[in-house]
């Protein structure tokens, strides 16, 4: 799945320890020692607001529109200031908690100050996470990495601060006061306490020290696994002719690919191309469309063996996560992770996946037999290899009278933007206004002045004029950029002050959609690229339209097996006839995609969908096996052997000698939780059928989707939100029936 890391990029402070590098900054050690701790103020949140206003009064717009983030060294300054502010907050909080709580306002003050600590650090570390992933300048990326590592180390200190935990326990342990809190305040307090305790803060000191060491080791391994994927770039050579039969010279040139003359075994000149394994879109295009099985095989094998160093990293990560979970009293890492998910327990995940596998089997068997027959007719072999699947799916769809590429001339980035603007206006009453970017905001260097540059939009309520935040679209590939699609949060939408402040101030959300689309602005997109863009836009909507008091539960900071639901709902729009008439229009005459093409496109959606679902079931089971309780069957098997056996058990083609899972970034970001994609698809299918299928652009269902789900972010129980929106508990049957 290409949507790696969509929501996991937004790390939750006080919920998990951030990835750490081996490079420590000197000021981190100083913070550990507490040498820079200032005298606590009587009202830290108010003093913080005054300081922020002072800092911003003469500020200039910087990177990501963050005031005063003008040069790379400003990241370290911002990290230091955030840590100093947080030190003041927690000192003041500890002082206040020397006196027992007696009023509701005192209890809520503690909760908002705990969230203020989280927000203060997240406002810097989230920006650093984005910068290190997308900035064109390696100096900026390096500075962001250092700030990220520094704050990650500081967050580990916050997560083990007993004073914060005991302050929270004063609220949760005083039932008369706790019952006076709002539903959102009670949920925040309960979740935060559970998160503290999943990190072992309630344990004796010696056990806490071991947990901290293990968590540090896990974080380092997670970071190493992810960085290996990002930085891995092996080259390999293939014959030029079959590549050029698929990709025109201008596309190859845009990737910097040139012909290389080499000698074959008979000393004859042959023309080859040197390809890179960090060009996934190009490689996938070759696997999908090349009629040359040798080229498809060579590309697949190179891409699926390109990060061998991650095999050892993964082994170590599995071991450390297991040790961490058992040290905290959990049977396995999966048990620890699932405690705050909708599924709650690994047994429920296994049962869910088993049910999906059973429901999917007949369609999967039929589709595999069709591909085997097609390969027999073309290559005189019915042995289906992993590099055959996408090629023969495309071939069979074309032979059935529809080539999805015929839709491409109707799909451009400008069309997508205009259609999204119509969608948010019709459904939510929002205007999505494009803004001129200040040069200091941008992070794409020389690309900023091209038609591949970043674009900036603000969301404004059409009735009230209220701002709902900013979204940047960073849609094209460039050197040094994260190679997949993702939604990053720069700022969460939440109260900037506690509710007692008059008038309450709201921190406006700032989010960035990162894609690596294949075309320039005025050129064409594949339908799958458009679907990816809308998926990520679903995350952006969740962030922009939520209105929570606490940043800890803002937008996509919700249960991980629920949070993909809005994104999967947005995918449905790119298949909907009513919306396609707005989205898919020819640039030169404005003619929409014809009805017969729309019908064939819709029909193609579920053709061979069982094969991708079988893959997702396999990956989800693999994730559960690696991080679940060890069994005799897998105890002495390598991850490569487990991955191979699962392919055999589920009938999914596999190439011996490959280790695709060594570049499966979700093992880090969704460890023990990858099933959540399928879980969320169940909910999204039910929502679409119930709310949007009859009239996809009706304002009533759109407002209900916003007011009963998106607006709550993670501040309400997902099951309650789904039941409120649907008028009943969600059903899983629509998901399984839709592709049969």
Buried (B, 14 or more C-beta within 10 A) or exposed (E): BBBBBBBBBBBBBBBBBBBBBEEBBEBBEEBEEEEEBEEBBEBBBBBBBEBBEEEEEEBEBBBBBBBBBBBBEBBBBBBBBBBBBBBBBBBBBBBBBEEEBEEBEBBBBBBBBBBBBBBBBBBBBBBBBBBBBBBBBEEBBBBBBBBBBBBBBBBBBBBBBBEBBBBBBBBBEBEEBBEBBEEBBBBBBBBBBEBBBBBBBBBEEEBBEBBBBBBBBBBBBBBBBBBBBBEBEBEBBBBBEBBBEBBEEEBBEBBEBEBEEEEEEEEEEBEBBBBBBBBBBBBBBBBBBBEBBEBBBBBBBBBBBBBEEBBEBBBBBBBBBBBBBBBBBBEBBBBBBBBBBBBEBBEBBBEBBEEBBEBBBEBBEEBBEBBBEBBEEBEEEEEBBBBBBBBBBBBBBEEEEBBBBBBBBBBBBEBBBBBBBBBBBBBBBBBBEEEEBEEBBBBBBEBBEEEBBBBBBBBBEEEEEEBBBBBBBBBBBBEBBBBBBBBBBBBBBBBBBBEEBEEEEBBBBBBBBBBBBBBBBEBBBBBEBBBBBBBBBBBBBBBBBBBBBBBBBBBBBBBBBBBBBBBBBBBBBBBBEBBBBBBBBBBEEEEBBEEEBBEBBEEBBEBBBBBBBBBBBBBBBBBBBBBBBEEEEBEEBEBBEBBBBBBEEBBBBBBEEBBBBBBBBBBBBBBBBBBBBBBBBBBBBBBBBBBBBEEBBBEEBBEBBBBBBBBBBBBBBBBEBBBBBBEEEBBBEBBBEBBE
